[in-house]
Amino acid sequence: MHFPVMLGECLEYLGIRPDGIYLDTTAGLGGHLGAIAARLTTGLVIANDRDAESLEMAKSNTAEWANRIRYRHGSFGELRSALPANGVERVDGMLSDLGVSRFQLTEPERGFSLMADGPLDMRLDRSQGETASDIVNFTQEKELADLIYLFGEERRSRKIARAIVRARPIHTTQRLAQVIESVVPRTSRLHPATQTFMALRMAVNDEQGELDRLLEIAPDLVKSGGRFVVISFTSLEDRKVKQSFQALARAGRATLLNKHVVRPAPEETAINPPSRSAKLRALEMK
């Protein structure tokens, strides 16, 4: 079952108007998207995602409100063209949920999962770019260690990188997980390869670069009085969002809607444990 993270909080901070125009930059499986569309009458929501397979699932899951939704496959860096293509200059609200969907994490063929064996892929857009297998098998040991440390915040990155290089070639998720577990024993319920897998996913999809591009263009996409809401899941992401929002506020271009990060309620984390690391920030453009 799909649980859109902090759905109530997102809708509250977006301040949905029935005639408003909204942009969901990360449509995913359509949880937030459907809830926004359901509150519209003459309004419109543009649904964007760089994962074509997720976008098709979002279409199916939001078919009831399809007349109020325009679907678009593309990255954050391409969002400038999404609005004019739909006859829109700026939007009343914009939502970005930076998390990976349950579908992506649990579909073995996508190569994100620790729980089932599959090819080391991890691309959100499978039509382009290098795979996790390319990085694992051809990156120099020091560069690989730095990548795992920076993106995964994994303090044992050098030991892991050394083990990966010695075990090459590695082409499947289970083999990679086994190699990492052989040098980093389990000490908690969290698999010792979790942070390395996250780091590889972030590198494969240039997630930090994509977030930089999103934060750069967002102020130009949201109209005066419009809202921008971001849900992040790592300290790296949240730091970027916080600094960007604070800079906009200092420049007099926006008002922060929450001085402190908003986290999911205990009731939500009990039902949907992966939401526990979510952090929401919101602002209103001037």
C-alpha positions as CSV (number, residue, x, y, z in Angstrom):
1,M,0.0,0.0,0.0
2,H,1.2,3.5,-0.9
3,F,1.3,6.1,1.9
4,P,1.9,9.7,0.7
5,V,4.2,11.2,3.4
6,M,2.7,14.0,5.5
7,L,-0.3,14.4,3.2
8,G,-2.3,16.5,5.6
9,E,0.6,18.8,6.3
10,C,1.4,19.2,2.6
11,L,-2.2,20.2,1.7
12,E,-2.3,22.6,4.6
13,Y,0.9,24.4,3.7
14,L,0.0,24.4,0.0
15,G,-3.3,26.1,0.8
16,I,-5.1,24.4,-2.1
17,R,-7.7,26.6,-3.9
18,P,-10.3,24.9,-6.1
19,D,-9.3,27.2,-9.0
20,G,-5.6,27.1,-8.4
21,I,-2.8,25.8,-10.6
22,Y,-0.3,23.5,-8.9
23,L,2.9,21.6,-9.8
24,D,3.8,18.3,-8.3
25,T,7.4,17.9,-9.3
26,T,7.7,14.4,-8.0
27,A,4.4,12.7,-8.8
28,G,5.6,9.2,-7.8
29,L,2.7,6.9,-7.5
30,G,0.2,9.8,-7.3
31,G,-0.6,9.9,-3.6
32,H,-0.1,13.7,-3.1
33,L,-1.1,14.3,-6.7
34,G,-4.5,12.7,-6.3
35,A,-5.2,14.5,-3.1
36,I,-4.4,17.9,-4.7
37,A,-6.5,17.1,-7.8
38,A,-9.5,16.0,-5.7
39,R,-9.6,19.4,-4.2
40,L,-9.8,21.2,-7.5
41,T,-12.8,22.3,-9.6
42,T,-11.6,24.6,-12.4
43,G,-8.0,24.3,-11.3
44,L,-5.1,22.2,-12.7
45,V,-2.2,20.2,-11.4
46,I,0.9,19.4,-13.5
47,A,2.4,16.1,-12.5
48,N,6.1,15.7,-13.2
49,D,8.4,12.7,-12.6
50,R,11.7,11.6,-14.1
51,D,10.7,7.9,-13.6
52,A,8.4,7.0,-16.6
53,E,7.3,3.8,-14.9
54,S,6.2,5.6,-11.7
55,L,4.4,8.2,-13.8
56,E,2.4,5.5,-15.6
57,M,1.3,4.1,-12.3
58,A,0.4,7.6,-11.1
59,K,-1.8,8.0,-14.2
60,S,-3.6,4.8,-13.3
61,N,-4.0,5.7,-9.6
62,T,-5.3,9.2,-10.4
63,A,-7.5,8.4,-13.4
64,E,-10.6,9.6,-11.5
65,W,-9.2,13.2,-11.7
66,A,-7.4,12.9,-15.1
67,N,-9.3,15.9,-16.5
68,R,-7.6,18.1,-13.9
69,I,-4.1,16.7,-14.4
70,R,-1.4,17.1,-17.0
71,Y,1.3,14.4,-16.8
72,R,4.9,15.1,-17.8
73,H,8.1,13.0,-17.9
74,G,11.2,14.9,-17.1
75,S,13.9,16.0,-14.6
76,F,13.9,19.0,-12.3
77,G,16.2,20.8,-14.6
78,E,13.6,20.7,-17.4
79,L,10.7,22.1,-15.4
80,R,11.0,25.6,-16.9
81,S,9.4,24.2,-20.1
82,A,6.6,22.3,-18.2
83,L,4.6,25.4,-17.5
84,P,4.5,27.1,-20.9
85,A,3.8,23.7,-22.5
86,N,0.6,23.7,-20.5
87,G,-0.3,27.3,-21.1
88,V,0.8,28.3,-17.6
89,E,3.1,31.2,-16.6
90,R,3.4,30.5,-12.8
91,V,1.8,28.3,-10.3
92,D,-0.1,28.8,-7.1
93,G,1.7,26.0,-5.3
94,M,4.6,23.6,-5.9
95,L,5.3,20.4,-4.1
96,S,8.5,18.3,-4.1
97,D,8.7,15.0,-2.2
98,L,12.4,14.0,-2.6
99,G,11.9,10.4,-1.4
100,V,12.1,7.3,-3.4
101,S,8.8,5.4,-3.8
102,R,8.0,2.0,-2.4
103,F,7.5,0.7,-5.9
104,Q,11.1,1.7,-6.8
105,L,12.5,0.2,-3.6
106,T,10.6,-3.1,-3.8
107,E,10.8,-3.9,-7.5
108,P,13.9,-6.1,-7.9
109,E,14.4,-5.3,-11.5
110,R,15.0,-1.6,-10.7
111,G,18.1,-2.5,-8.6
112,F,17.3,-0.4,-5.5
113,S,16.4,-3.2,-3.2
114,L,18.3,-4.9,-0.5
115,M,15.5,-7.3,0.1
116,A,15.5,-9.1,-3.3
117,D,18.1,-9.8,-5.9
118,G,18.2,-7.8,-9.1
119,P,20.6,-6.0,-11.5
120,L,22.6,-3.1,-10.1
121,D,20.7,-0.4,-11.9
122,M,19.2,2.3,-9.6
123,R,18.4,4.7,-12.5
124,L,15.2,6.7,-11.9
125,D,15.1,7.3,-15.7
126,R,16.1,4.0,-17.3
127,S,16.4,5.6,-20.7
128,Q,19.7,7.4,-19.9
129,G,22.8,7.6,-17.8
130,E,25.2,5.2,-16.1
131,T,24.0,2.5,-13.7
132,A,25.1,1.6,-10.2
133,S,26.9,-1.3,-11.7
134,D,29.1,1.1,-13.7
135,I,30.0,3.0,-10.6
136,V,30.7,0.0,-8.5
137,N,32.9,-1.7,-11.1
138,F,34.8,1.1,-12.7
139,T,35.2,3.9,-10.1
140,Q,38.6,4.1,-8.4
141,E,38.7,3.0,-4.8
142,K,39.3,6.5,-3.2
143,E,36.7,8.1,-5.3
144,L,34.2,5.4,-4.5
145,A,35.0,5.8,-0.7
146,D,34.5,9.5,-0.9
147,L,31.2,9.1,-2.8
148,I,29.9,6.6,-0.1
149,Y,31.0,8.9,2.7
150,L,29.6,12.1,1.2
151,F,26.2,10.9,-0.1
152,G,25.6,8.0,2.3
153,E,27.2,9.7,5.4
154,E,28.8,6.3,5.9
155,R,31.8,6.5,8.3
156,R,33.0,3.0,7.2
157,S,33.2,4.1,3.6
158,R,36.9,3.3,3.1
159,K,36.6,-0.3,4.4
160,I,33.5,-0.8,2.2
161,A,35.1,0.7,-0.9
162,R,38.2,-1.6,-0.4
163,A,36.0,-4.6,-0.1
164,I,34.0,-3.7,-3.3
165,V,37.1,-3.2,-5.4
166,R,38.5,-6.5,-4.2
167,A,35.3,-8.3,-5.0
168,R,34.8,-7.0,-8.6
169,P,33.0,-7.6,-10.8
170,I,29.7,-7.1,-8.9
171,H,26.6,-7.0,-11.0
172,T,23.6,-7.7,-8.6
173,T,22.1,-6.1,-5.5
174,Q,22.4,-9.2,-3.3
175,R,26.1,-9.7,-4.2
176,L,26.9,-6.1,-3.4
177,A,25.0,-6.4,-0.1
178,Q,26.9,-9.6,0.8
179,V,30.3,-8.0,0.1
180,I,29.5,-5.0,2.3
181,E,28.1,-7.2,5.1
182,S,31.3,-9.3,5.0
183,V,33.3,-6.3,6.3
184,V,30.6,-4.4,8.2
185,P,28.7,-6.8,10.4
186,R,25.1,-6.1,11.5
187,T,24.8,-4.2,14.7
188,S,21.1,-3.1,14.4
189,R,18.0,-3.8,12.4
190,L,19.4,-1.6,9.6
191,H,21.3,-3.6,7.0
192,P,24.9,-2.5,6.9
193,A,24.7,-1.8,3.2
194,T,21.7,0.6,3.5
195,Q,23.8,3.8,3.5
196,T,26.0,2.6,0.6
197,F,23.0,1.8,-1.5
198,M,21.5,5.2,-0.8
199,A,24.8,6.8,-1.8
200,L,25.0,4.9,-5.1
201,R,21.4,5.8,-5.9
202,M,22.1,9.5,-5.2
203,A,25.2,9.4,-7.4
204,V,23.6,7.5,-10.3
205,N,20.7,10.0,-10.4
206,D,22.7,13.2,-9.6
207,E,20.2,13.8,-6.9
208,Q,22.2,16.6,-5.3
209,G,22.6,18.4,-8.6
210,E,19.0,17.9,-9.5
211,L,18.0,19.4,-6.1
212,D,20.3,22.4,-6.8
213,R,18.6,23.0,-10.1
214,L,15.1,22.7,-8.5
215,L,15.9,25.2,-5.8
216,E,17.4,27.6,-8.4
217,I,14.4,27.7,-10.7
218,A,11.5,27.3,-8.1
219,P,11.2,31.0,-7.2
220,D,10.6,31.7,-10.9
221,L,7.9,29.1,-11.2
222,V,5.8,30.1,-8.2
223,K,3.7,33.3,-8.4
224,S,3.5,36.0,-5.7
225,G,1.5,34.6,-2.8
226,G,2.1,31.0,-4.0
227,R,3.6,28.3,-1.8
228,F,6.6,26.0,-2.2
229,V,6.7,22.8,-0.1
230,V,9.6,20.4,0.1
231,I,9.8,17.1,1.9
232,S,13.4,15.8,2.2
233,F,14.8,12.6,3.7
234,T,18.5,13.2,4.3
235,S,20.4,15.8,6.2
236,L,22.2,16.7,3.0
237,E,18.9,17.5,1.2
238,D,17.4,19.3,4.2
239,R,20.5,21.5,4.6
240,K,20.2,22.6,1.0
241,V,16.5,23.3,1.3
242,K,17.0,25.2,4.5
243,Q,19.8,27.4,3.2
244,S,17.9,28.1,0.0
245,F,14.7,29.1,1.8
246,Q,16.6,31.3,4.3
247,A,18.4,33.1,1.5
248,L,15.1,33.8,-0.3
249,A,13.7,35.1,3.0
250,R,16.7,37.3,3.7
251,A,16.5,38.8,0.2
252,G,12.8,39.7,0.8
253,R,11.6,37.4,-1.9
254,A,9.7,34.9,0.3
255,T,8.3,34.3,3.8
256,L,9.1,31.2,5.7
257,L,6.0,29.4,6.8
258,N,7.7,27.2,9.4
259,K,10.8,28.4,11.2
260,H,11.5,24.9,12.4
261,V,11.3,21.7,10.3
262,V,8.0,19.8,10.4
263,R,8.2,16.1,11.1
264,P,5.5,13.4,10.7
265,A,3.2,12.8,13.6
266,P,3.8,9.6,15.7
267,E,0.6,8.2,14.3
268,E,2.0,8.4,10.8
269,T,5.3,6.8,11.6
270,A,3.6,4.0,13.3
271,I,1.6,3.2,10.1
272,N,4.4,4.1,7.7
273,P,7.8,3.6,9.3
274,P,9.8,4.9,6.3
275,S,8.3,8.4,6.9
276,R,10.2,8.8,10.2
277,S,13.1,10.5,8.5
278,A,10.9,13.0,6.5
279,K,11.3,16.7,7.0
280,L,9.0,19.3,5.6
281,R,9.8,23.0,4.9
282,A,7.5,25.5,3.3
283,L,7.6,29.1,2.1
284,E,5.4,31.7,0.4
285,M,6.7,33.8,-2.4
286,K,6.3,37.6,-2.2
